[in-house]
Amino acid sequence: MGKKGKRAEEVANEACDECITFLHSRGVVDMHLADQLVLYMALARGRSILITERITEHLLTNIWVIKQFLPVTFDIEKETGKIEVDGIGLKSSFTAEAQRMQST
């Protein structure tokens, strides 16, 4: 938002406008965070759902890339901003080791 020569008041007004727009949307996750969360949704176990304020091209690109590497299908409702996916249930070696230690 900010750049050299831009007045601080203008930056603040733009930030406030974006915040107000988000608060009036149905989104629970803002558009900048949504494109970062979809990878973790695809890796998680079970069905993950989020609602974002807007489906962006960047988000759709991230989903496309994820689908090139993981056998997942995303359900995307552009009108509502709802994204759903059944994750692959990836378990880290740390989680597996912790479970092994608990069972002994």
C-alpha positions in Angstrom: 0.0 0.0 0.0 2.7 2.4 1.0 5.2 3.7 -1.4 7.7 6.5 -1.7 6.0 9.9 -1.9 2.6 8.6 -0.8 1.1 10.4 2.1 0.6 8.4 5.3 -3.0 9.6 5.5 -3.7 8.1 2.1 -2.1 4.7 3.1 -4.2 4.7 6.3 -7.4 5.5 4.3 -6.7 2.7 1.9 -6.0 0.2 4.7 -9.2 1.2 6.5 -11.2 0.9 3.3 -9.9 -2.6 2.7 -10.6 -3.6 6.3 -14.2 -2.3 6.1 -14.7 -4.1 2.8 -13.5 -7.3 4.4 -15.7 -6.9 7.5 -18.8 -6.4 5.3 -18.0 -9.5 3.2 -19.1 -13.0 4.1 -15.4 -14.0 4.2 -13.8 -15.5 7.3 -10.4 -15.5 5.7 -9.0 -12.6 3.8 -8.0 -13.0 0.2 -4.2 -12.8 1.0 -4.4 -15.5 3.6 -6.6 -17.9 1.7 -4.0 -18.6 -1.0 -1.6 -19.6 1.7 -4.0 -21.9 3.6 -5.1 -24.1 0.7 -1.9 -26.1 0.7 -2.3 -27.0 4.4 -6.0 -27.8 3.7 -4.9 -30.2 1.0 -2.3 -31.8 3.3 -4.6 -32.1 6.3 -6.8 -35.2 7.2 -10.5 -34.9 6.4 -12.5 -32.2 4.8 -11.4 -28.6 5.2 -13.6 -25.6 4.3 -12.9 -21.9 4.3 -14.8 -18.9 3.1 -12.8 -16.0 1.7 -13.9 -12.5 0.7 -13.0 -13.0 -2.9 -11.6 -15.8 -5.1 -8.5 -14.3 -6.7 -6.5 -15.4 -9.7 -3.6 -15.9 -7.4 -5.7 -18.3 -5.2 -6.8 -20.2 -8.3 -3.2 -20.5 -9.5 -2.1 -21.9 -6.1 -4.9 -24.4 -6.2 -3.9 -25.5 -9.7 -0.3 -25.9 -8.6 -1.3 -28.0 -5.6 -3.4 -30.3 -7.8 -0.3 -30.9 -10.0 1.4 -32.5 -6.9 -1.4 -34.0 -4.8 -4.4 -36.2 -5.7 -7.0 -33.7 -4.4 -10.0 -32.0 -5.8 -11.1 -28.6 -4.7 -14.7 -27.5 -4.7 -14.8 -23.8 -5.4 -17.9 -21.6 -5.2 -16.8 -18.3 -6.7 -20.1 -16.5 -5.8 -19.8 -17.3 -2.1 -16.0 -17.5 -1.8 -16.3 -21.0 -0.3 -13.5 -23.5 -0.9 -13.6 -27.1 0.2 -11.1 -30.0 -0.2 -10.6 -33.5 1.2 -7.0 -33.5 2.3 -4.6 -36.4 1.9 -4.0 -36.8 5.6 -0.2 -36.4 5.5 1.5 -37.4 8.7 4.8 -36.0 9.6 7.6 -38.2 11.0 7.4 -36.0 14.1 3.7 -36.9 14.6 4.4 -40.6 14.0 7.3 -40.6 16.5 5.2 -38.8 19.1 2.4 -41.4 18.7 4.8 -44.3 18.9 6.3 -42.8 22.2 2.8 -42.5 23.7 1.9 -46.1 22.9 5.0 -47.5 24.7 
